[in-house]
């Protein structure tokens, strides 16, 4: 730190003009520094804008690629769904025609040879408190017997187990109505694997299989005994 004497000595020779020039020089330097800072800021801002634009263009390009790929996949999926629907529609049409054939051929007459004289038949629903508790594809009946028939395009063991449970429900509904007719069960399908047919017959069910353009009751194995509910 300068002493008072040193400051007084340094101030000797300073005039107003010199002090004014020093102030102007300082102001000039400050303006230059400020302008340099503004230029640097502008350069950085422009660089950031360019980078943002580049990233935005890259993102747009990537988005366009992904969108195009998604459209292509959607088109393929739609085509596959249409093809699958077409195939399923063909199967359903064949199945529907087969069911119509069963009805028009008076399915109940197929059982005359084995002692059942059914006089009527058709789909049947059983209701309880405004809800369906059992739905039967074909319900054959007369004054003594009734036969719930489950119809499938292809028969599985699970279908048989479900039909056994269905018959139990029908039995309960008939009991509630005071209907004492005996129940026997049957399953029918366009395709019945041998082991499934054997399983159904062991459960005491009749099995209906396709034969040409119609259906027949499959031959029962030795010792077969139909189950009655």
Wavefront OBJ file of the C-alpha trace (Angstrom):
o trace
v 0.000 0.000 0.000
v 1.258 3.426 -0.968
v 1.961 5.916 1.785
v 0.463 9.356 1.686
v 3.817 10.722 0.672
v 4.157 8.203 -2.141
v 0.622 8.932 -3.376
v 1.325 12.632 -3.360
v 4.508 12.034 -5.312
v 2.692 9.830 -7.884
v 0.004 12.467 -8.334
v 2.527 15.089 -9.276
v 2.376 15.888 -12.931
v -1.225 14.495 -13.415
v -3.439 16.914 -15.183
v -7.170 16.773 -15.929
v -6.406 15.876 -19.541
v -4.229 12.903 -18.469
v -6.860 11.621 -16.059
v -9.557 11.958 -18.740
v -7.470 10.023 -21.228
v -6.884 7.263 -18.696
v -10.620 7.004 -18.054
v -11.360 6.835 -21.782
v -8.756 4.075 -22.228
v -10.265 2.101 -19.383
v -13.742 2.544 -20.890
v -12.431 1.371 -24.281
v -10.926 -1.755 -22.763
v -14.161 -2.509 -20.925
v -16.143 -2.134 -24.191
v -13.731 -4.444 -26.001
v -13.977 -7.054 -23.292
v -17.772 -6.784 -23.331
v -17.884 -7.086 -27.128
v -15.560 -10.091 -27.002
v -17.824 -11.706 -24.412
v -20.879 -11.025 -26.595
v -19.167 -12.543 -29.632
v -18.207 -15.621 -27.644
v -21.704 -15.954 -26.339
v -23.116 -15.626 -29.860
v -20.655 -18.241 -31.157
v -21.578 -20.663 -28.402
v -25.278 -20.023 -28.968
v -24.932 -20.630 -32.716
v -22.967 -23.825 -32.075
v -25.667 -25.006 -29.664
v -28.377 -24.210 -32.245
v -26.504 -26.128 -34.953
v -26.070 -29.108 -32.641
v -29.728 -28.993 -31.677
v -30.718 -28.846 -35.333
v -28.442 -31.798 -36.139
v -29.866 -33.823 -33.264
v -33.399 -32.835 -34.256
v -32.795 -33.911 -37.845
v -31.301 -37.195 -36.661
v -34.264 -37.754 -34.353
v -36.687 -36.963 -37.185
v -34.867 -39.331 -39.506
v -34.865 -42.094 -36.885
v -38.516 -41.486 -36.126
v -39.355 -41.700 -39.813
v -37.463 -45.000 -40.088
v -39.206 -46.451 -37.039
v -42.580 -45.231 -38.269
v -41.982 -46.822 -41.662
v -40.927 -50.090 -40.011
v -43.979 -50.017 -37.743
v -46.241 -49.460 -40.747
v -44.626 -52.376 -42.546
v -45.049 -54.680 -39.555
v -48.647 -53.544 -39.102
v -49.324 -54.297 -42.751
v -47.823 -57.777 -42.363
v -49.817 -58.409 -39.184
v -53.042 -57.265 -40.828
v -52.361 -59.570 -43.750
v -51.704 -62.500 -41.400
v -54.865 -61.786 -39.423
v -56.931 -61.672 -42.619
v -55.430 -64.962 -43.760
v -56.032 -66.563 -40.367
v -59.595 -65.254 -40.298
v -60.132 -66.687 -43.757
v -58.853 -70.093 -42.655
v -60.899 -70.053 -39.465
v -63.926 -68.946 -41.434
v -63.504 -71.922 -43.707
v -63.279 -74.252 -40.732
v -66.315 -72.696 -39.080
v -68.288 -72.998 -42.288
v -67.421 -76.686 -42.576
v -68.229 -77.230 -38.918
v -71.497 -75.355 -39.270
v -72.524 -77.414 -42.280
v -71.708 -80.590 -40.373
v -73.867 -79.515 -37.424
v -76.688 -78.651 -39.827
v -76.338 -82.117 -41.341
v -76.607 -83.670 -37.889
v -79.822 -81.771 -37.207
v -81.346 -82.296 -40.628
v -80.513 -85.999 -40.478
v -82.564 -86.241 -37.244
v -79.761 -87.201 -34.938
v -82.155 -88.858 -32.497
v -82.878 -91.562 -35.079
v -79.248 -92.713 -34.817
v -80.051 -94.102 -31.374
v -83.058 -96.191 -32.348
v -80.869 -99.215 -33.026
v -79.561 -99.183 -29.456
v -82.909 -98.760 -27.771
v -83.523 -95.004 -27.453
v -86.578 -93.601 -29.167
v -86.002 -89.886 -28.954
v -88.894 -87.870 -30.325
v -87.343 -84.412 -30.415
v -84.083 -82.568 -30.061
v -82.384 -79.210 -30.343
v -80.104 -76.760 -28.494
v -81.085 -76.197 -24.881
v -80.202 -73.723 -22.128
v -80.900 -74.159 -18.438
v -81.522 -71.002 -16.434
v -81.446 -70.190 -12.765
v -82.105 -66.709 -11.373
v -81.634 -65.032 -14.749
v -78.312 -66.712 -15.473
v -77.355 -69.634 -17.676
v -76.077 -72.537 -15.583
v -75.790 -75.050 -18.433
v -75.919 -74.845 -22.199
v -76.286 -77.987 -24.306
v -75.491 -78.111 -28.032
v -78.112 -80.810 -28.659
v -80.678 -82.054 -26.140
v -82.393 -85.253 -27.297
v -85.404 -86.370 -25.276
v -88.485 -88.504 -24.874
v -90.754 -89.323 -21.946
v -88.182 -91.538 -20.201
v -84.735 -90.342 -21.207
v -82.892 -87.165 -22.103
v -79.449 -86.984 -23.707
v -77.209 -83.888 -23.602
v -74.879 -83.997 -26.625
v -71.718 -81.893 -26.819
v -70.607 -81.101 -30.386
v -67.009 -80.178 -31.263
v -64.907 -79.850 -34.382
v -62.146 -81.837 -32.659
v -62.684 -83.727 -29.397
v -60.279 -83.733 -26.428
v -60.277 -85.339 -23.004
v -60.837 -81.917 -21.467
v -64.009 -81.589 -23.554
v -65.234 -84.873 -22.142
v -64.513 -83.880 -18.542
v -66.325 -80.587 -19.059
v -69.307 -82.385 -20.559
v -69.493 -84.712 -17.560
v -69.694 -81.635 -15.320
v -72.311 -80.137 -17.656
v -74.497 -83.234 -17.346
v -74.260 -83.013 -13.547
v -75.568 -79.447 -13.732
v -78.419 -80.501 -16.026
v -79.301 -83.290 -13.602
v -79.575 -80.791 -10.745
v -81.770 -78.494 -12.829
v -84.115 -81.336 -13.791
v -84.359 -82.413 -10.153
v -85.313 -78.885 -9.126
v -88.108 -78.992 -11.690
v -89.321 -82.398 -10.611
v -88.192 -83.965 -13.878
v -87.263 -87.566 -13.033
v -86.227 -88.666 -16.518
v -82.900 -90.467 -16.687
v -79.963 -88.739 -18.317
v -77.411 -90.335 -20.615
v -74.634 -88.433 -22.313
v -72.992 -88.283 -25.732
v -70.215 -86.385 -27.485
v -69.862 -85.753 -31.215
v -67.013 -84.400 -33.308
v -65.670 -84.239 -36.827
v -62.311 -85.457 -35.525
v -62.150 -87.958 -32.647
v -58.723 -89.442 -31.811
v -58.917 -93.094 -30.843
v -57.605 -92.558 -27.316
v -60.184 -89.804 -26.778
v -62.998 -92.050 -28.010
v -61.850 -94.764 -25.616
v -61.692 -92.250 -22.776
v -65.252 -91.067 -23.453
v -66.582 -94.606 -23.606
v -64.843 -95.516 -20.344
v -66.709 -92.576 -18.813
v -69.963 -94.145 -20.030
v -70.663 -91.707 -22.867
v -71.821 -92.481 -26.363
v -69.539 -91.166 -29.096
v -70.794 -89.875 -32.441
v -68.280 -89.771 -35.300
v -68.346 -88.618 -38.889
v -69.039 -91.255 -41.509
v -69.115 -89.959 -45.067
v -71.619 -87.119 -45.198
v -73.394 -88.129 -42.001
v -72.694 -89.316 -38.459
v -72.944 -92.662 -36.712
v -72.751 -93.888 -33.144
v -69.228 -95.284 -32.736
v -69.049 -98.965 -32.010
v -68.814 -99.531 -28.277
v -66.063 -101.729 -26.866
v -66.829 -105.052 -25.201
v -68.188 -104.519 -21.699
v -69.302 -100.958 -22.430
v -71.908 -99.711 -19.987
v -73.597 -96.351 -20.514
v -73.712 -94.147 -17.459
v -77.074 -92.919 -16.255
v -77.647 -89.896 -14.079
l 1 2 3 4 5 6 7 8 9 10 11 12 13 14 15 16 17 18 19 20 21 22 23 24 25 26 27 28 29 30 31 32 33 34 35 36 37 38 39 40 41 42 43 44 45 46 47 48 49 50 51 52 53 54 55 56 57 58 59 60 61 62 63 64 65 66 67 68 69 70 71 72 73 74 75 76 77 78 79 80 81 82 83 84 85 86 87 88 89 90 91 92 93 94 95 96 97 98 99 100 101 102 103 104 105 106 107 108 109 110 111 112 113 114 115 116 117 118 119 120 121 122 123 124 125 126 127 128 129 130 131 132 133 134 135 136 137 138 139 140 141 142 143 144 145 146 147 148 149 150 151 152 153 154 155 156 157 158 159 160 161 162 163 164 165 166 167 168 169 170 171 172 173 174 175 176 177 178 179 180 181 182 183 184 185 186 187 188 189 190 191 192 193 194 195 196 197 198 199 200 201 202 203 204 205 206 207 208 209 210 211 212 213 214 215 216 217 218 219 220 221 222 223 224 225 226 227 228 229
